[in-house]
């Protein structure tokens, strides 16, 4: 009887951490660096699970402003490490309820000073935007309790964080205040590129004014843009809450033909400490 009771408790525990990360509209409990389940969703929308090595560092809820109706939004942040190096982080935000008779007014595809951008819908109230940008001084001054805790963990466990990262952002929203945003920040050093420590964004070798003049960077950016466009097309499928929306999207590191170096072998991840 005790063994049966234990099995029931374990089964209930598993069920509590499966499915949506915002059950009943509120974030579920988690510990820093918990693994994200491969069947997890957010507000019913599917999550791109990449290499299936994401670890959680934030689940929070906020309510939208600036519109006629307030909409609850779920926020999730995850990260991936490998061989004591930061591979990527990902931010995902989605509406947890649906409102009516109102629209989002921000314009994610308005900027031009980026490495790449495309709006697959071309309509103001039905946006499917993808952009690629570079970030400098990455992790220098982390703000917010979740990010501060994450970088403290990196420091404690000796995880190397590059000062320059690339960010691919996908924004899909439409009328009735529907909203799905995915922002993937990746480490270009894992693709064989040298470390870039220039703190000024406009002077960075990854700025469009310089990166496009480097043949290796240009090839990689073009390949990353092509990968991003495929991802953006699947944002439409994800908007319909199809569980299979992102299963065809491989890791961004699969862009092997355009990298100047190699990423090295991918070993098993330790169960306790960060790999």
Order of alpha helices (4+ residues) and beta strands (2+ residues): alpha-beta-beta-beta-beta-beta-beta-beta-alpha-beta-beta-alpha-alpha
